[in-house]
Amino acid sequence: MISKKSSFTIHAVGHGHIDPTWLWRWTEGYEEVRATFRSAIDRMEETDAFVFSAGSACFYQWVRDCDPELFERIKARVREGRWELVGGMWVEPDCNIPCGESFVRHGLYSQRFFEREFGVRTKVGFNPDSFGHAGTLPQILAKLGMEYYAYMRPQPSVEMEYPGGNMFWWEAKDGSRVLAANIPLDYVADGKGVRDKIERLPSYPHLVKGQRRILCFYGVGNHGGGPTREAIKAIQSLQQDQNFRHTVAFSKMEDFFAAFKDDMDAEGIPVIPHELQHHARGCYSAHSEVKRLNRRVEHALMNAERLATVAWLWGSHPYPHEAFDKCWQDLLYNQFHDILAGTSIESSYEDTRDQLGAARHRADVIANAAIQAIARRIDTSAPGNTIVAINPLPWPVNAPIVAPPIAERSIGRPYHIVNEHEELTPSQEIRGERIDHRRRVFLAQLPAMGYRVFHARPRERNYKFTLPLKHGANFIENMWWRIEFDPHTGQMTRLFDVNLRMDVLKRGHILAAMVDGGDTWGHGAEEYRVEAGRFAAADMRIVEAGEVLVTLRIVSRYDKSEAVTEYTLYRDLDYIECAMRVNWQQQYQTLKLGFET
């Protein structure tokens, strides 16, 4: 590279964006990772100045397992300083939907893998294609040892305003911050496009005042590929071009961030103290099944870990580290932004169901083994059938518990329930899973990370209540809430706060079909305002009423679709429980649940 009198330094970062699952299944993504990494190694053999940046620890694990020779060559290039490990995540996840613990696990498993296999931890967070970024991420990134963050969406002006420019301190509520870069002009550029991109960057309208270093990604992407010979030659041509007055350097991402920070007054760099939104709003309602599975597996794993820890502390079981690692890695992979967003092909979701189902089953197996270890230490010799209720959460809960069918064995129905102090516990019969089958529900106050013992005894015993629980054809009420519904539309006509003596909303539970002519991502959609119709023709009735709870069931219809909703109030709990199941048969329409305050 020849010396020039330069206004800007363009940091050309070689990269090959890989969607391991999107318009193809993970097995094809597996091969594209290996092919892209091998191509990058080949380019290094040809060009001494060329460097390459790649993230997603999962990809490196795949290469280690399927191509050890290639993995060793990558390790050598990392030691040489020409292959940069970035990302700090297992894959590039959706950065809005996963829970906080999942984000921490992305960083934990990624940084551990990099440190174990390469002897380094990455300082650069990298999620170029994720569709939005939660405001809590700077705190998590900083605690994982990452100082920088690069991403592309949302884009300036079109999707989000960046008042001071596309380089900024991204700050969490606790004051943690990382230096963030919104990637200009896309994260890909092939051989023909890279020269045009570099020539356009000095006039990019969203640079920070005083900025003299600009980030420039190049390489074939999405289905992998990486930098081509043609792209490398285009960069070398610009380096030699005396008429191009800017410096172009093959660069790593960390080198760019460090140089930018050194050049700038830290106080002059803008600060953004909130989430980075929105790119594609449709991603947060598309394919509800994968989102439901994700949350269930997250909670199953966290519960299983807590229970397994108790069993280990008691000396009952060794802690199953390897099993948990595999479960978490399967979950984290399926948080990839094109999977969890619901934007991949249908056949890929069969893989997701299998992988998340396996992870959840393994978590259930571990949790059950721990529960059995805990239960065998408990005295269950009191008369009747003993029910042990365990709370795996680190806070106390007062929750309804449905007794298992075996609770009535040898004592028959009806029966009553007492606690370990022989005090009568409120309970009632409710619908079971089978036709004409009945179960019994009771309320239990459970300590944090603890358990209580209850006993089912023969015959019904009535509890003396002090709190009200009322119902009618179209209303339910307890000491906290009165909820009324329109018997024809099924809409909520009143939500009355009994203690404050005030109406909380004008109308609620409005199921409206909205016109949606967009794509799966909801690109360009800022709101849905045009109604195609509303659910009505409601069938409403009380399906449960007793000592513990009352449930009102609403079945409403719109065109070919049906919604079944059940609202439940408890005598001794202050929250409103709502369960809804929708058979949605509409095309180019989206369902909106509205509450008018």
N, C-alpha and C positions, 0 to 999 in steps of 0.2 A: 504494500500500500504506500503510495507516494504522499509526500507532505503537501498540504493545501492550506490556504488561508480560508478558514471555514467559519460559517455562521452557525451551522448546526452539526451535531454528530448523530448520525442515524445508526442505532444499535440493531443490527440485523440478527434476529434470533431464529435459528433453524428449528423447526418443529413440525410434527406430523400429527394433526388432531385425529384421534381415534375414538369413534363411537363403537365400543365393543358389542353393543346391542342397539339396534335401531331399525333399519330396513332389512335387517338380517339377524340371525340368531347368534348366540354367544359363541358357538363353535366356529363360525366364520370370523367373528371378531378375534378369537384366539389366534387364528392364522394371520390376520392382518397385523396384529401386534408384532408377531415374530418377523414378518416380512418387512415391516417398517423399521424395526430396530436393526435388522441385518442390512437394509439399505443405508441407514445412517452410518453404520460401521464401514461400509464400502466407500461412502463419500469421504470419510476421514482418511482412508487409505490413499485416496486420490488427491486430497487438498489439505495441506498441513494447517492452514488457518481456519478451516471449518470446525465449528463447534455445534453441539446439538443439545436441546433441552427437552426433557420428557418427564411426565408425572405419572400418577396412578401406580401405587406400589403393587396392586394386583397384577398389572402387566408384567412387572419384573419377576413376580413369583411364577407366572405362567412360563416365561422364557427360561427361568432357572430349572423348572421341572421338565420342560419338553426339549430344550436345546442347551445343555450345560456348556457346550463349547462356546456358543454365542454369548451366554451369560458371563463367562470368564473374560471374553474380549471386551464386553461392556464394563466390567469391573476395572479392567486395565485402563480404559479410557477415562473412567471416573477418577482414578488415581492420577492420571495424567492432567486432569483439569479440563478436558475437552468434551466430556459428557456430563451435563448438569442434571442432577436429580431435583425435581421441583414438585409442587402440588401439595405434599403433606397430607394427602387423602388416599383412601384405598382405591377409589375411582373418583371421577368428577361427579359428585352427587348433585341431585336437586338441592338447592341451598335454602329452601323455605320449608319443605314438608318434614324432613327428619326431626326427631326430638333432639334436645341439646346433648343428651348422652350419646346419641348416634354420631353427632359431629365430633365429639371427643374421641369416640372409638375409631372414627376414620383417621384422626391424627395419631392416636396411640398406636394402632396397628401399622400405619404407614411409617411413622418415624422409627418404631422399633425394627421394622423390616430393613429400612435403609441403614440404620446403625449396625444391625447384626450382619448384614451382607456386604455393606460398603464402608462401614466405619464412619459414616457421616449422617447428620440430620439436615434436612432442607430448611432454608430460611425463607423460601418463597412459596406462598400459597398460590394456587393456580387453578381456577375454575373458569376457563374461557367461554364455555358454551352454556353454562347453567343459566336459568331463566329469571333469576332474581336472587338477592342475597340478604339473609336475615341480619338485622342490626346487632345481634349478639355475637356474630362471627369474629369481630376484631378481638374480643376478650378471649375467645377460645383459641384463635390463631396465636395470639401473643403468649398464652400460657403453654402452647405447644412448641414454643421457641421460634415461631415464624415472625419475621419483621416486615415482610412485604406481601402484597396481594395483587394479582393480575386477573382481569376478567374482561369480557366484551359486552355483556348484556346486563342492564339496559344501556342503549346507545344514547349519546348526547343529543339534546334537542328533540329528537324523534320520540324517545321513550322516557327520558328523565332530564331535568335541567342540572347542569354542573356549573354553578355560578362563577367559580374561580378557575375552571379548567378541568381537564381529564386526569390530572395528577393531584392527589390530595391525601391528607391524613384522614383515614377512616376510623372513627372513634366510637367505642361502645359506651353504654350508660355508666359503666364504672370508671371511665377515663382511659381504659386500655386503647391503644391505637396501633395501626399498621399503616405503612406508606402504600397507597393503592394506586394502581394504574388501570384506567379504562382503555383497553387496547384499541388504537385507532385503525380504521380502515380494514377491519377483519383480521382473523388469526390465520388465514391461509393466503398464499400467493404462489402461483406456478411460475415456470420459467419466463413466460411472456408477461405475466402481470407484476412481477417483483420490481422491475425497473420503473414502470409507471407508478407503482405505489410509493417507491422511495422518492421519486421526483415530486409527488404530490404532498408528501408529509410536511415539508417546511412551511407550506401555506395552510396546514390544517388549522381550522378556526377555533379549536378548543384547547390550544396549548395554554399552560400557565404563564402568567407574566414573568418574563425573564428566563423562561425555559430554553435550554440550548441542547438538550439531549432528548431524542425521540425514540420510542420503542417501535420496532418494525418486525412483525412476524412474517415468515415466509415458509413455504412448503405445501405439498399437496395434502389435503386433509379430509376429515369425516370418515372415509373408509381407509384411513391411513395413507401411507405413501412417503411423506416427508420431503425434504429438500431434494430437488433434482439437479443433475449436472448442469442443465440449462440455467436454472435459477442461480446456482453458485457462480457460473460464468458471467451472468448478468451483473451480479454484485461486484465481481472483480473488474468488469468493464467500467463500472461507475467509479470504482476506486482509482482507476487509471485515467479517467476522463478529466482533462484540465478545465473543460468548460463547465463541469459540475462543481460548484464551489463549496459543497458540503462534504464532510468526512463520512464515509460509510465503513463501519467496522463489524466484522463477525463477532458476535457477542453472546454472552450468557445473560440470563435475566437478572441474576444477582449483581453482576457487574454493572448493568444499566442502572438498577436502583441505587447502588452505592455511589455511582458517579453522579447521578441526578441529585442525591441528597448532599453530596459534597459541594456541588455547584450552587445550590440554592440556600437561601436563608430559611432555616426551619420555620421561622415565624411568618415567612411570606408564602408558605405552602397552604392552600385552602384546607379547611376542615369540614368534613361531612359527618354529622353526629347521628345518623339515622340509617335505616335500611335502604338498600338500593333496589328500587322497583320502578315500573313493571315492564317486563318484556312480553310475556304471553299469559294472559289471565286464564285462558281456557285450560291450561295445564293443571289447575287446581280443582277442577271438577271432572275432568275426563278420566274414564276408567276407575270408577270408585272402588272396584274390587282390589286392585293392587294397593291402593292407599289404605284400605281397611286391613289387608294382610300385613302391610308394613307396620302399622301401629300395633297390631296384635302381637307380632313377633318381637317388636321392641319391648313391650311390657312383659311378654313371656320370658324373655332372656333376662331382663333386670330382676324379675321376681325369682327366677331360678337361681341366679347368682347369689341373691341374698339368702335364700333358703339353703343353698349348698354351703355357704360360708358358715351358717349356724351348725350344720351337720359336721363340717370339718372342725370347727372349734370344739365341738363335743367329742371329737375323736371317733365319730361314727363312720365317716367316709373320707377318703382322700379327695381333695378338691380337683374337679375334672377340667384342668386348664385346657388341654388339647380339644376336648369336645366343645367348650365354650368358644375357643378361637375359631373353629370351623363354622359354628353357628353364626357368630358375628360376621365373619367374612362373607358368608352367603347372604346375610341380610344387607351388609354394606354394599355388596356388588349390585344388588337389586334396588338400591337407592340411586343408582346411576340416573342422571337427569332425564334421559330419554325413556327409561323404564318407569320410574316412579311418576313421571309427569303424564304417563298414559299415551305417549306418542310413538310407540314402537309398533311393529307389525303384530298381528294377532297371534301367529304361531310362537313368537318369542314369549308371550305371556303364559303359555303352557310350561315353558322352562321355569318361569318365575314362580308359578304355583308349586311346581315340584320342589324348587330350591327353598322357598320360604316355608312350605309345608314340612320339609325335612328338618329345617332349623327349629320350627316351632315344636315338632314332635320330640326332637332331642331335648329341647328345653323342658318340655313336660315330663319326659322320662327322668331327667336330673332332679326336677322339682319334686316329683313323686317319691323318688328314693330318699330325698332329704326329709320330706314330710313323714314318711314311714319311720325314719330314724328318730324324729322328734316325737311322734305319737307313741312309740313303744316305751318311752320314758314316763308317760302320763298315766296316772292312776284312773282307770276306767271301771273300777269295781262297784261303783254306786248302782243302785237298782235302776232298771230300765235300759234302753239302748243309748249308748253314749255318742255324742256328736262333738268332735273337736273342731273348733273354728280357729284358723290360723290367719294372722294378718302379716303379710310379708313387706308391708310398706313401713317406712321409717317415721310414720306419724300415726296417732290413734284414729280409728274410724268408728262411726256408728252406722252400720250397714245392714240391709236386709239379706238374710241367708235362706236359701231354699234347702230344706232337709233332704237328704238322699232317700230313695225309695226304701232302702233297707232299714230306715229308722222305725218303720211300723212293723218290722218282722217280730212275730210272736206276741205283739201287743195289740195289733189291729188298728182300726180306725173307728171313731176319732181318737186322737191322743193329745196330750198337752206336753209342754216343754218347761223344764226348770233349769236354772243355772247351777253353778258349783256351790252356791250358798243355799240351795233348795228354794230359791225365790222363783215364783211363777213368771215366765217370760211371755209377753204378748205374742200370739201366733194366729194364723188362719189358714184355711185350705185355699189353694189357688189351682188354676188349670195346670195340668201336666203336659208332657210332650205328646202323649197318645190320646186318641179320642176317648172321652169320658174318663180320662185318668186324672187323679188329683194328687197334688203335692202340698206340703205345708211350709209356709214362710214365717220366719220370726226375725226380730231385730236383735242385733248383737253389738254391744260396745266393746271393741277390741283394742288392746294396748298396742303401741308401736312395736313392730317386730316381735309380736308376742301371740299368745293364744288364750282361749277360754274354753271351758268344758261345759257342755249342756247335756241334758238327759231327757229322752222321750219316755213318757210314762202313759199307761192306759187311761182312757176316758177323757172327755172334754172337761176343762175347768175354765170358768169365765174370769177374765181379768177386770179389775175395777179401774176404769179409765177416768182421767181428769181432763183430757184434751179432746176437742171435738173432731169429728170426721163425718162430713155430710155429703149427700149426692142427690141428684134428681135426673130427669130425663136428658137434660142438656147442661148440667153443671156438676162440678165437684168442689169441695171446700174443706180446708182444715184451719188451724188457728193462725196460719200465716197467709194463705192465699184462697181466693175464690176465683174460679175460672168458669166462664160461661161461653157457650158455642151456639152458632146459628144452626138450627136443626136441618136446614135445607142445603146450605153451602158447606157446612163443616168448619167454617172459619171461626176463630176465636173472637167473640164480641166484647169480652171483658176479662181483664186480668187485674184483680183488685188486691192491693196490699192491705190485709186486714189490720195489721198493727199500726201502719201509718195512716190508715183510712184514706187511701188515694188510689185512683186508677192509674196503672202504669203505662198502658197503651190504648190507642183508639181501636185498633183491630189487629188481629194476628192470625197465624197459621193460614196465610194466604198462599195457596199453591197455584202459581201462575206459569203457564207455558209461554216462554219468550221466543220470539223469532231469532234464529241463530244461523245465518248463512255463511259463517266463517269456517276456517279449518280447525283441526283438532287443537292446535295451539291457541286459537283465539287471537291470531295476529291482527293487530290494529284495533281490536275491540276494547274500548274503554268502559263501556257500560251496555247493558241490555235493557232497552226501554219500550220496545214494541211488543205488545202482548198479542199472542195468538188465541188465548182463551184461558179460562180458569177451571180448576176442579170444583165440582159441585155434586148434585144428586147424592147427598150424603145419607148414609145409613149409620145411625148413632145409637149406642146402647152401653149401659154399664155392664162390664164383664167380670169385675171383681169388686167385692164390698165386704169388709169384715173388720176385725179388731186392729189389723195392722195397716191396711191400705185400701184405697178405692181406685179403680181404673175405668176410664171411659174410652171406648173404642170407636173410631170414626173411619168409615170406609167411603171414600169419595172417588169420583171418576171424571175423566176428561177424554173425550174421543175414545181411543183404543187403550188408554192407560188407566191404571188404578193405583190408588194410594191407601195404605192401611196404617193408621196412626193410633197409638195408645198413649194417653196422658194419665200419669199416676201421681196421686198425692198420698203421703204417709201421715199417720196420726202423730208420730213423734219426730219427724224429720222436716226441715224447713225448705228443702229443695223440690223442684218440679222435675219429674222424670218423663222423658218423651222418647218413644221408640217408633220408628217409621220404616216401613218397607214399601218401595215403589216398584211397580211393574211398568217400566217406561217403554212405550212402543212408538214414540214420535220420531220423526226425522226432521233435521234442520230446525230443531227447537231445543231449548234448554229449559230445565225446570228451576224455578226460583221460589224459595220459601220466604215470604215477606211478613214483617211485623211493623206496623205503622205506629210510631210513638207520638 
